[in-house]
Amino acid sequence: MLEQALFQTLQTWRALEPLERKLHFWRDRPGHEVDFILEQNGKLVALEIETGSTLASSDAAGIRAFRDSLKKKSALVRSAVLHAGQARPLDTGILALPWGWMVPAG
């Protein structure tokens, strides 16, 4: 349900400039995945969604695999794992952010 709410929010973001903004899902052959890749003007933001409040470095494995797969590493400008806990650095270049940061409580 949380991913669906975020998907709706991101669809609204995309609809504001549909020719400039794109929304993707990413998965590699070993099964690493990133829930949402936002793209605008060649710049990428990777978002992973976790419902729990406790995160481990392994929760960023999909984002790390995605980052490693990019030919142009500088294209990835932000990476975050949204979760029910507090904001903190999770890994090099990856933040853990409270999911309320993207989906306002209502």
MDTraj code that builds the backbone (N, CA, C; nanometers):
import mdtraj as md
import numpy as np

residues = "MET LEU GLU GLN ALA LEU PHE GLN THR LEU GLN THR TRP ARG ALA LEU GLU PRO LEU GLU ARG LYS LEU HIS PHE TRP ARG ASP ARG PRO GLY HIS GLU VAL ASP PHE ILE LEU GLU GLN ASN GLY LYS LEU VAL ALA LEU GLU ILE GLU THR GLY SER THR LEU ALA SER SER ASP ALA ALA GLY ILE ARG ALA PHE ARG ASP SER LEU LYS LYS LYS SER ALA LEU VAL ARG SER ALA VAL LEU HIS ALA GLY GLN ALA ARG PRO LEU ASP THR GLY ILE LEU ALA LEU PRO TRP GLY TRP MET VAL PRO ALA GLY".split()
xyz = np.array([
    [0.0818, -0.1184, 0.0000],
    [0.0000, 0.0000, 0.0000],
    [0.0869, 0.1257, 0.0000],
    [0.1954, 0.1233, 0.0748],
    [0.2856, 0.2373, 0.0789],
    [0.3473, 0.2637, -0.0589],
    [0.3918, 0.1568, -0.1242],
    [0.4484, 0.1738, -0.2584],
    [0.3446, 0.2291, -0.3550],
    [0.2208, 0.1869, -0.3422],
    [0.1149, 0.2378, -0.4298],
    [0.0908, 0.3867, -0.4064],
    [0.0907, 0.4296, -0.2817],
    [0.0727, 0.5722, -0.2516],
    [0.1876, 0.6538, -0.3081],
    [0.3083, 0.6033, -0.2929],
    [0.4237, 0.6742, -0.3478],
    [0.4191, 0.6751, -0.5005],
    [0.3780, 0.5633, -0.5592],
    [0.3643, 0.5568, -0.7051],
    [0.2681, 0.6649, -0.7548],
    [0.1558, 0.6829, -0.6879],
    [0.0590, 0.7860, -0.7275],
    [0.1206, 0.9254, -0.7179],
    [0.1959, 0.9504, -0.6112],
    [0.2631, 1.0788, -0.5947],
    [0.3633, 1.1017, -0.7071],
    [0.4400, 0.9990, -0.7398],
    [0.5396, 1.0116, -0.8457],
    [0.4764, 1.0231, -0.9837],
    [0.3619, 0.9604, -1.0044],
    [0.2903, 0.9767, -1.1313],
    [0.2450, 1.1216, -1.1487],
    [0.2049, 1.1847, -1.0410],
    [0.1671, 1.3263, -1.0468],
    [0.2889, 1.4104, -1.0828],
    [0.4025, 1.3827, -1.0198],
    [0.5278, 1.4521, -1.0523],
    [0.5595, 1.4376, -1.2009],
    [0.5494, 1.3146, -1.2528],
    [0.5797, 1.2872, -1.3934],
    [0.4835, 1.3589, -1.4866],
    [0.3563, 1.3621, -1.4501],
    [0.2533, 1.4218, -1.5357],
    [0.2707, 1.5726, -1.5530],
    [0.3413, 1.6374, -1.4617],
    [0.3622, 1.7808, -1.4722],
    [0.4475, 1.8171, -1.5939],
    [0.5381, 1.7289, -1.6330],
    [0.6223, 1.7482, -1.7511],
    [0.6480, 1.6120, -1.8147],
    [0.5480, 1.5522, -1.8795],
    [0.5601, 1.4145, -1.9266],
    [0.6691, 1.3916, -2.0311],
    [0.7088, 1.4940, -2.1042],
    [0.8157, 1.4761, -2.2025],
    [0.9536, 1.4857, -2.1388],
    [0.9626, 1.5474, -2.0230],
    [1.0900, 1.5682, -1.9549],
    [1.1136, 1.4693, -1.8408],
    [1.0074, 1.4208, -1.7798],
    [1.0195, 1.3369, -1.6604],
    [0.9772, 1.1941, -1.6902],
    [1.0572, 1.0997, -1.6389],
    [1.0269, 0.9580, -1.6587],
    [1.0364, 0.8860, -1.5250],
    [0.9612, 0.7797, -1.5147],
    [0.9574, 0.6986, -1.3937],
    [0.9827, 0.5536, -1.4341],
    [1.0803, 0.4886, -1.3693],
    [1.1199, 0.3527, -1.4051],
    [1.1253, 0.2632, -1.2816],
    [1.1243, 0.1339, -1.3072],
    [1.1556, 0.0292, -1.2101],
    [1.2805, -0.0391, -1.2640],
    [1.3699, -0.0859, -1.1776],
    [1.4934, -0.1501, -1.2247],
    [1.5154, -0.2815, -1.1522],
    [1.5559, -0.3828, -1.2296],
    [1.5927, -0.5141, -1.1730],
    [1.7020, -0.5733, -1.2614],
    [1.8024, -0.6340, -1.1970],
    [1.9072, -0.7006, -1.2740],
    [1.8864, -0.8516, -1.2701],
    [1.9690, -0.9242, -1.3418],
    [1.9534, -1.0701, -1.3498],
    [1.9672, -1.1411, -1.2154],
    [2.0611, -1.0992, -1.1287],
    [2.0691, -1.1659, -0.9975],
    [1.9505, -1.1352, -0.9056],
    [1.8648, -1.0387, -0.9435],
    [1.7460, -1.0101, -0.8636],
    [1.7513, -0.8835, -0.7800],
    [1.8605, -0.8058, -0.7888],
    [1.8626, -0.6760, -0.7213],
    [1.7601, -0.5863, -0.7883],
    [1.6934, -0.5043, -0.7108],
    [1.5940, -0.4157, -0.7705],
    [1.5884, -0.2828, -0.6973],
    [1.5379, -0.1832, -0.7696],
    [1.5110, -0.0515, -0.7131],
    [1.3659, -0.0208, -0.7460],
    [1.2895, 0.0172, -0.6452],
    [1.1456, 0.0382, -0.6631],
    [1.1137, 0.1502, -0.7610],
    [1.1841, 0.2621, -0.7504],
    [1.1555, 0.3757, -0.8384],
    [1.2855, 0.4427, -0.8805],
    [1.2982, 0.4662, -1.0105],
    [1.4051, 0.5480, -1.0657],
    [1.3368, 0.6672, -1.1308],
    [1.3656, 0.7850, -1.0807],
    [1.3110, 0.9082, -1.1388],
    [1.4173, 0.9631, -1.2328],
    [1.3746, 1.0065, -1.3506],
    [1.4673, 1.0597, -1.4492],
    [1.4165, 1.1934, -1.5004],
    [1.5051, 1.2900, -1.5031],
    [1.4735, 1.4201, -1.5613],
    [1.6030, 1.4813, -1.6132],
    [1.6016, 1.5193, -1.7400],
    [1.7178, 1.5832, -1.8027],
    [1.8461, 1.5030, -1.7855],
    [1.8360, 1.3717, -1.7974],
    [1.9534, 1.2860, -1.7880],
    [2.0023, 1.2606, -1.6466],
    [1.9364, 1.3159, -1.5477],
    [1.9727, 1.2953, -1.4075],
    [1.8780, 1.1935, -1.3451],
    [1.9311, 1.1108, -1.2567],
    [1.8546, 1.0013, -1.1974],
    [1.8501, 1.0126, -1.0448],
    [1.7373, 0.9710, -0.9887],
    [1.7202, 0.9567, -0.8445],
    [1.6670, 0.8157, -0.8211],
    [1.7336, 0.7414, -0.7332],
    [1.6924, 0.6045, -0.7014],
    [1.6239, 0.6029, -0.5652],
    [1.5053, 0.5428, -0.5612],
    [1.4291, 0.5323, -0.4363],
    [1.3906, 0.3874, -0.4103],
    [1.4227, 0.3398, -0.2931],
    [1.3815, 0.2074, -0.2477],
    [1.2866, 0.2276, -0.1306],
    [1.1832, 0.1465, -0.1210],
    [1.0819, 0.1601, -0.0168],
    [1.0902, 0.0409, 0.0778],
    [1.0992, 0.0691, 0.2069],
    [1.0960, -0.0332, 0.3117],
    [0.9914, 0.0088, 0.4139],
    [0.9113, -0.0844, 0.4610],
    [0.8043, -0.0492, 0.5548],
    [0.8507, -0.0452, 0.6997],
    [0.9601, -0.1108, 0.7306],
    [1.0079, -0.1151, 0.8685],
    [1.0836, 0.0099, 0.9093],
    [1.1137, 0.0190, 1.0383],
    [1.1870, 0.1348, 1.0894],
    [1.3353, 0.1050, 1.1092],
    [1.3737, -0.0210, 1.1009],
    [1.5135, -0.0600, 1.1173],
    [1.5701, -0.0995, 0.9818],
    [1.6819, -0.0381, 0.9464],
    [1.7452, -0.0680, 0.8182],
    [1.8869, -0.1188, 0.8406],
    [1.9318, -0.2012, 0.7475],
    [2.0696, -0.2488, 0.7446],
    [2.1299, -0.2081, 0.6108],
    [2.2585, -0.2162, 0.6005],
    [2.3264, -0.1840, 0.4746],
    [2.2714, -0.2677, 0.3590],
    [2.2281, -0.3897, 0.3880],
    [2.1753, -0.4775, 0.2833],
    [2.0478, -0.4218, 0.2193],
    [1.9770, -0.3328, 0.2890],
    [1.8567, -0.2714, 0.2321],
    [1.8897, -0.1759, 0.1179],
    [2.0163, -0.1418, 0.1030],
    [2.0605, -0.0549, -0.0059],
    [2.1272, -0.1344, -0.1182],
    [2.1215, -0.2670, -0.1118],
    [2.1896, -0.3512, -0.2110],
    [2.1409, -0.3237, -0.3528],
    [2.0110, -0.3045, -0.3701],
    [1.9575, -0.2769, -0.5036],
    [2.0089, -0.1452, -0.5583],
    [2.0131, -0.0438, -0.4743],
    [2.0630, 0.0867, -0.5184],
    [2.2115, 0.0770, -0.5532],
    [2.2899, 0.0056, -0.4719],
    [2.4319, -0.0110, -0.5035],
    [2.4500, -0.0832, -0.6368],
    [2.3721, -0.1896, -0.6599],
    [2.3822, -0.2636, -0.7859],
    [2.3426, -0.1757, -0.9044],
    [2.2384, -0.0952, -0.8871],
    [2.1968, -0.0036, -0.9931],
    [2.3077, 0.0973, -1.0218],
    [2.3627, 0.1574, -0.9171],
    [2.4707, 0.2557, -0.9328],
    [2.5904, 0.1927, -1.0042],
    [2.6249, 0.0703, -0.9673],
    [2.7384, 0.0024, -1.0288],
    [2.7123, -0.0312, -1.1748],
    [2.5862, -0.0471, -1.2131],
    [2.5526, -0.0831, -1.3509],
    [2.5538, 0.0364, -1.4465],
    [2.5548, 0.1565, -1.3916],
    [2.5484, 0.2756, -1.4762],
    [2.6806, 0.3011, -1.5480],
    [2.6716, 0.3290, -1.6773],
    [2.7915, 0.3654, -1.7531],
    [2.8359, 0.5061, -1.7158],
    [2.7402, 0.5954, -1.6939],
    [2.7697, 0.7336, -1.6561],
    [2.7303, 0.7493, -1.5089],
    [2.8252, 0.7267, -1.4202],
    [2.7986, 0.7279, -1.2758],
    [2.7432, 0.8615, -1.2280],
    [2.7836, 0.9717, -1.2915],
    [2.7395, 1.1041, -1.2475],
    [2.5913, 1.1283, -1.2742],
    [2.5272, 1.0418, -1.3520],
    [2.3839, 1.0577, -1.3797],
    [2.3002, 1.0377, -1.2529],
    [2.3500, 0.9540, -1.1616],
    [2.2765, 0.9275, -1.0369],
    [2.3103, 1.0376, -0.9368],
    [2.2154, 1.1286, -0.9162],
    [2.2412, 1.2452, -0.8310],
    [2.1919, 1.2277, -0.6878],
    [2.0976, 1.1380, -0.6650],
    [2.0447, 1.1127, -0.5307],
    [2.0028, 0.9662, -0.5198],
    [2.0169, 0.9128, -0.3995],
    [1.9699, 0.7778, -0.3694],
    [1.9175, 0.7772, -0.2275],
    [1.8015, 0.7132, -0.2086],
    [1.7439, 0.7076, -0.0742],
    [1.6633, 0.5802, -0.0561],
    [1.6664, 0.5312, 0.0668],
    [1.5770, 0.4247, 0.1096],
    [1.4756, 0.4918, 0.2018],
    [1.3501, 0.4909, 0.1607],
    [1.2433, 0.5492, 0.2416],
    [1.1917, 0.4418, 0.3363],
    [1.1779, 0.4768, 0.4657],
    [1.1380, 0.3779, 0.5656],
    [1.0638, 0.4478, 0.6791],
    [1.0254, 0.3714, 0.7808],
    [0.9463, 0.4260, 0.8913],
    [1.0318, 0.4841, 1.0031],
    [1.1624, 0.4860, 0.9863],
    [1.2516, 0.5347, 1.0910],
    [1.2989, 0.6765, 1.0685],
    [1.4124, 0.7063, 1.1286],
    [1.4706, 0.8406, 1.1249],
    [1.5632, 0.8575, 1.0047],
    [1.5855, 0.9838, 0.9666],
    [1.6791, 1.0157, 0.8594],
    [1.8222, 0.9930, 0.9085],
    [1.9031, 0.9324, 0.8212],
    [2.0439, 0.9113, 0.8526],
    [2.1160, 0.8642, 0.7270],
    [2.2471, 0.8805, 0.7219],
    [2.3216, 0.8191, 0.6113],
    [2.3128, 0.6670, 0.6264],
    [2.2906, 0.5972, 0.5166],
    [2.2803, 0.4512, 0.5212],
    [2.4054, 0.3861, 0.4629],
    [2.4574, 0.4463, 0.3585],
    [2.5738, 0.3933, 0.2887],
    [2.6340, 0.5099, 0.2103],
    [2.7453, 0.4902, 0.1480],
    [2.8078, 0.5955, 0.0695],
    [2.7104, 0.6444, -0.0381],
    [2.6704, 0.7702, -0.0282],
    [2.5811, 0.8294, -0.1272],
    [2.4360, 0.7860, -0.1173],
    [2.4001, 0.7135, -0.0118],
    [2.2628, 0.6647, 0.0048],
    [2.2112, 0.7084, 0.1415],
    [2.0983, 0.7786, 0.1409],
    [2.0360, 0.8227, 0.2654],
    [1.9188, 0.7333, 0.3024],
    [1.8971, 0.7167, 0.4308],
    [1.7727, 0.6585, 0.4816],
    [1.6865, 0.7785, 0.5209],
    [1.5669, 0.7866, 0.4662],
    [1.4759, 0.8975, 0.4941],
    [1.3416, 0.8436, 0.5386],
    [1.2731, 0.9121, 0.6309],
    [1.1388, 0.8693, 0.6685],
    [1.0460, 0.8790, 0.5473],
    [0.9644, 0.7748, 0.5249],
    [0.8807, 0.7757, 0.4051],
    [0.7808, 0.8881, 0.4049],
    [0.7491, 0.9442, 0.5192],
    [0.6623, 1.0606, 0.5247],
    [0.7217, 1.1794, 0.4518],
    [0.8513, 1.1752, 0.4272],
    [0.9193, 1.2790, 0.3510],
    [0.8608, 1.2897, 0.2101],
    [0.8151, 1.1761, 0.1547],
    [0.7573, 1.1753, 0.0196],
    [0.6059, 1.1663, 0.0201],
    [0.5507, 1.0989, 0.1203],
    [0.4052, 1.0779, 0.1267],
    [0.3544, 1.1420, 0.2543],
    [0.2971, 1.2618, 0.2451],
    [0.2491, 1.3302, 0.3658],
    [0.1409, 1.2494, 0.4367],
    [0.1441, 1.2537, 0.5681],
    [0.0399, 1.1869, 0.6472],
    [-0.0921, 1.2563, 0.6236],
    [-0.1968, 1.1793, 0.6201],
    [-0.3241, 1.2442, 0.5908],
    [-0.4416, 1.1829, 0.6539],
])
top = md.Topology()
chain = top.add_chain()
for i, resn in enumerate(residues, 1):
    res = top.add_residue(resn, chain, resSeq=i)
    for name in ("N", "CA", "C"):
        top.add_atom(name, md.element.get_by_symbol(name[0]), res)
traj = md.Trajectory(xyz[None], top)
